[in-house]
Amino acid sequence: MEDRLEFGSDGSTTPTHWYNIVADLPERPPPARDPRTHQEASPGNAASVMAEALLAQDAATDRWIEIPDDVRRVYQHWRPSPLYRARRLERELGTPARIYYKYEGYNPTGSHKTNTAVPQAYYSAQEGTRRLVTDTGAGQWGAALAFACAQYDVACEVFWTGSSYDQKPYRRVLMEAFGARVHRSPSDATESGRKATANGDSQGSIGLAVSEAIEVAATNADTCYALGSGVGFVLLHQTVIGQEALAQFALAEDYPDVVISCVGGGSSLGGLGFPFLAQNIARGRETRVLAVEPTACPTLTRGRYAWDHVDQEGYTPLVKMYTLGHKFVPQPIHAGGLRYHGVSPLLSYVRHLGMVDAVARPQTECFAAGLRFARTEGILSAPESAHAIAAAIDEAERCTQTGAEKAILMLVTGHGQLDLAAYDSYLAGNLVDAELTDEQLASFLARLPAVRD
């Protein structure tokens, strides 16, 4: 018996179109609202800081949106990503379950974020943008955008959450190697950053980094803002993952009973899960889609489905999403990409409809699962991916108890080769769990904007 089986990496499973789940929902998610009037927001504000083609994709109702040839040309350097059967992990667990994983670590930045960075840089360059500015949490998105901008001769500027900036110095080097200018957020380059520093914030948050990046985009005519997660077009671009997985499962002559991904803003879960939800809708399949988040930032499991800003300073329109409150400042856990106060409005709406389940896991449990995966499958995952691995192991162990022969698919969003300091901290016994208390949660939710539906 082979230790690891691989399916569909010869190019035959690479999609030519992105899948838009909005076409298959009962209605569109609620549109953004103006924070002053609480009426539907004009798209003009977003158009001033984002590429028009991307905003058009965000508003699209077509089921399929063609991937430009020039984007596919760049994609072909790593797509399709492989689907593996984790035979060694199955034997280690003694489970009757069949465990598969889709691995997104074989691209130039080692993360799934590159799937949306490339089209964002492409469309922005087509519209004459000279510079893209962005925020990043764990740094994977910043590195992905830096790479993508280099492909289209667009300058890149990144505001990086301070706690992760300090934890992951070599990811900063990777961004700078691709030509990006990187700021530790809060920075002294923006009014938002200076205000936060004056208020005693030294660690920052993704929401604050968003505020800094938007401030730069709004005050420079040659600059647009790029997003690594959250908005609909980002989840759209990531559906190459799930579409490939569907085709690869056909080659494996199998089909998943459950698909699992970590969730911060929602791009990886949407990318993997939405094509399988399409099969549930159209063909009556019953695949469970499971989101896994940290106990320190339990947005889907303990947050509120409410109107809120996507940035800390309230520069952005209000969107309906699961949120912990835009003033939420998470503890500096090592899964920096999952330290965001909100979840994509599109994914939030799908969760609100009951189409997605969610669980939260503490970081020590996730690092233990990540090491178990590394020692059986030979891949050290990103700390974010380890959340999906932990939940998949839980699912497989339940199959051991019940005898159920389920097929489990998890998404390994990228490798952890630039996260070795985090694993070192865990191995040394210095990593502790962080959990949001009821009192802390109530204080942040109390500061949500008062908006009536």
N, C-alpha and C positions, 0 to 999 in steps of 0.2 A: 504494500500500500504506500502510495506517495505521501510525503509529509505535507506538501502544500500543492494544491491544484490551482492552476491559473486558467481563466476563461476570457476569450475575446479581446486580445491586445494587438490584433493584426490590422486594425484600422476599419474593419467591416462594421464595427458598432458605433463609430463616431457619428453623432447627429449632424444634420444640415440646418436644423431649425431649433430655436428655443421654444419651450412649452410654456404657455400662459394659462395658469390655472383659473384666472378670472373668468375665462370663457365658460367654465364648467361650474361656477358657483351660482347659487340662487339669485344673488345680486352682488353688485360691486361693494367692496368695503366702504364705510363712510368716508367721504372726501374730507380733506384737511379744512380747518376753520381758522379764520382770522382771530388772533388772540384778543383784539380790541372789541370787535363787534360780535364775535361768536357765530358769524355767518360764514358760508362757504368761502374759502380763501381764493383769491385771484391767482391764477398760475403765473402771473407776471412777476411776482416776487421771486419765485423759484427760478424762472427763466433768466433772471439777472445773474445768477450764480451757478447755473448748471446748463449742460449742453441740451439744446432743444430736441435733438433726436432721442436722447435718453428720457426726457419728459414725455415725449410722444409714446415711447414704449411703456412708460408707467401708466399712461391713460388708455392703452390699447385694450380692445376686447377680442381681438383675433386670437384663435387658439394657438396658432403657430406663427412665429416671427423668424424670418430667414436670417441666418448668420452670415455676415458679409464675407466674401472670399478672402479679404486681407486679414480678417480676424481668424478665419479657419487656417490660414497659412501659418500664423503664429501658434495657434492651438496644436497643430500637427506635431510640434516638437515634444509634446507629452500626452496628447489625447489619441486614443482612448486610454484612460487610466485602468490599471488591472483590477479585476475581481478575483479574489483568492478564496479558496476553501481552507479554513484553519484547522487542518487535521491534527496537528500537534496539540493545539489548545483543546480540541475536543477530547483527545486521549487524556490529557492532563486533568480535565474536569470529570472524565468518566461519564459523559453525558450522551444520551441518545440524540440530542439536538445536532443539527447541521449548522455550523457557524461559518458565515461568509463575511468578508470585509472588502470594501471598495477603498483603494489606497490612492490618496491624492498627493503623495509626497514626492513624486518623480518629476516635478517641473522645476524651472530655474530658481524658484524661491521656496520650494518645499511645502507649499500650502495651496489649498483649494481657492484661496482668494484671487489667484492669478486668472481664474476663469472669468471674472467680471472686470478685473483691472484692465485687461487687454481691450475689450470693446469700449470701455469708458475712455481710455486714452485715444482709441481710434476715432470715435465719434467727435470727441473734443477737438482733436487735430483737424478733422474734416471741416469743422466750423471756425477754424482760425484761432483757437485758444493757444496762447503762448505758454501758459503755466497752469498746472493743476495743484491745488492745495487740499490737504486732507488731514484727518485725525487717525490715530491708530491706538489700539488697546495693547495687545501682546506684541505687536510689531509685524505680524505676518502680512497684514493689509498694507502697511507702509512699504514693506519690501516689495510686495506684488505690484503696487502702483509705481514705484520707482523703476522696476523692470519694464513695465508696460510703457511708461513715458519714454524710456530710452529707445523703444522700438519705433516711436513716432516723432522723435525729436521735440518733445514737449518737456519743459522744465517741471520739476516736482518738488513740493515743499510739504513737510510732514510735521504735525504737532502730535507728540507722543506722550501718553499718560506717564507721569513722573515715576510712579512706582515700578512700572514695567521697564521704562527707560533705564532705571538703575539696575534692575535684575538681569537685563539681557544686552550687555554692551556689544556683543558680536552681531546682533541683528541690526544695530545702528550702523556698524561697519558695512553690512550687506547693503543697506539702503544707500549709504554714501558711495559705495562701489558702483552702484547703478546710476549715480549722479544726483541723488536727492539731497536737499538741505533739510536737516532734522533739528527740531526744537524740543527740548524737554518741557512738557506742559505741567503746571503753569509756567509760562515764559514771560519775558519782559518785552516781547515783540508785539503784543496786543494789549488793548485796554482790558479785555477779559482776563488775561493772564496776570496783569499787574494788580487788578482788583482782587483776584483770588489769593495772590501772594500776600497782599496787604491784610487780608482777612485770616491769615495764618495757614492757608492750604499749601502744603508743600508736596503732597503725593499726587494730587490731581485725580481726574476721573475721565472716562471716555466722553461724558457729557460736556465737561469743561474743554476738552480738546476739540470737540465739535464746535463749540462757541468760538474758540480762537481761529479755527480754520475758516469758518463762515465769515468772521469779521474781516479776514484778509481778502477773501473772494469778493465780498460786498464792496470793498473800497479800492479795488484794482480792476480796471476795465478789461485787461488782457488775461484775467485769471478766472478759472472756474473751480467749483468745489466738486470733489469726487467722494463717493461713499463706498465703504467696504461691506456694508450690511444695511438692513433696515428697509429701504425702499423697494418697491415692487420690481423695478428693472434689475436690481441686483439679484434677487431671488430668481427672476426669469433667466438671467445669464447662467446661473448655477445649475439649471435643470439639465445641462449636459451630463451631469453626474448620474442622476436618476434614470435618464433615458438610456445611457450606456449600460447601466446595471440591469435594466429590463431586458435588453438585447443579450447581455452576457448570461443572465439566468436562463434564457431560452436555449443557449448553447450548453448550459449545464444540465438542462432538462429538469429544472427545479423552479420553485417560486417561493419567495419569502412570506412567512406568516407574520413577521414583525420586522420593521426597519427602524434603526436607532441612530440618532445623531445628537451631538452636543448642541446647545443653543445659547448664544449670547444675544446678538441682534436677530439671528434667524436665517442667515443665508445658507448655511450648510444643511440645516434641517429641511428648508424649502427646496434646495437643490436636489437632495436625495429623495425626499418624501413626496413632493408634488406629483411627479410622474406616476408613482404608485397610487396616490389618491385618485388620479385620473382613471386608473384601472378599476378602483373601487366604485367610482361614480358610473363609468360607462359599462362595465362588465360584471358588476356585482361581486367583485372580489372583496375579501374581508381582511386585507393586510392591516395590521395595527401600526400606526406611525407614532413613535415615542421620542419625545424631546427630553434631554437630560441637561440639567443646569446645576450650578454649585449652590450649596446651602447658604453661602455667604451672599448670593445674589439671586434669590429664588423668584424671579419675575413671573413666570408662568404658573408656578405652584402656589405662591402666596401674594402675588401682586394683584392689582385691581384693573379691570377692563374699563378704562376711563380716558377722557381727553387730557392730553399732556403735551409738553414741549419735548422735542427729541434732544435738545441741548440744555446745558445747565443754566445758562444765562437768560433763556427765554427769547432768543432771537428768531426762532423758527415758528411757523404756524403750529396750531394744535392738531394732533392726530389722535384717533381712537386706537388705543393699544393697551396691552397688558403692561403695567408700569409699577415701579416702586416709588415714583415721584422724581421729577427732574432734578431736585436738589439732593437726591440720594448720593452718598459718597461711600462706595464699597470698601471693604477691607482689602489690603494689598495681597490677595491670593495670587498664586503663580499662574493660574489659568487666566491671564490678563485679557484674553479675547472674550471672556464670559462676564466681565465686570461692567455691564451696561445696564442702566436703570429700566430700559424699555425693550420691547420686542417688536419687530416689524409689524406695522398695521395689517399687512396682508396675512402674515402668519398668525397674528393675534385674532383676526377675524375667523380664520379657519379653525383655530383653537376654540373660539367662542361658539362656533357651530358644532363643536363636539367631534371634529374630524381628527384631532391630534390629542394624544395623552402626554402628560409631563410628570417627571419625577426630579427630585433634587438629591445630590450626593455630596458628602464632605470630601475635601481635597485629599486627605490621607488615604481614604478608600480608593480614590481614583488613581493616585500614584502607585498604590500597591497593585492595582489592576494593570496599569501601564507596564510595570516591571514584569508581571506575570506574562503579559502579551509579548514583551521583548524577549523573554527567556524561552518562550515556546515558538514564536513566529519570526523572531530575528529582526523586528522593527521596533525601534524606540519611538513611540508616538509623541506628538505634541501634548502638553498637559490638558489642553481643551479636548482632544480626541480621547484621552483616557477616561473622560466622563462617559462616553458612549461605550467604551470597552467594559467599564465597571457595570453598566446596566445590562450589557449583553451577557456578561458572566453570570449576573443574577438570573437572567432569563434562562440560561442554559442549566444552571443548578436547579431551578424549579422543574425543568424537564427531567432532570435526574430523579427528583422526588416523585414526579407524577408518571414518568415513563412516556411523556409526550414526545413525539419525534418531529419537533418543529424545525423549520428553516429560519435562521436568524441572520439578518443582514445589518452590519454596523458600518458607519462611515468613519474611516481614519483620515481626518482632514489634512494631516501633514506630519512631517517627522519632528522629532524633538532634539535634533542635533545642536540647535542653538538654545536649548533650554536645559543644558546640562547642570547649570547652577541650581535649578529647581530640584532636579533629581538628586544632586549632591546633598542638598538640604534635607530631603526626605531620607536618604540613606544614612545620614548622620544623626537622624532622630530629632532634627531641629524644626521640622514642619508641624504646625499645629492646625487644627480645624477651626474654621470661623463660621459662625452662624448668626444670622440677623435675629435679634430679639424681637418679641412682640412690641415692646415699648419703642424700640428704634423704628420699626416698620410703621407704627401708628404715627410717629412724629413726622416721617417723610410723606406719608399719604395725606396727612392733614394739610399739607402745603400744595396739594394739587389744585389747579385752576377750577373755579366753581363754574361749571358749564352744564346747562341742561340739554338733554337730548331732544 
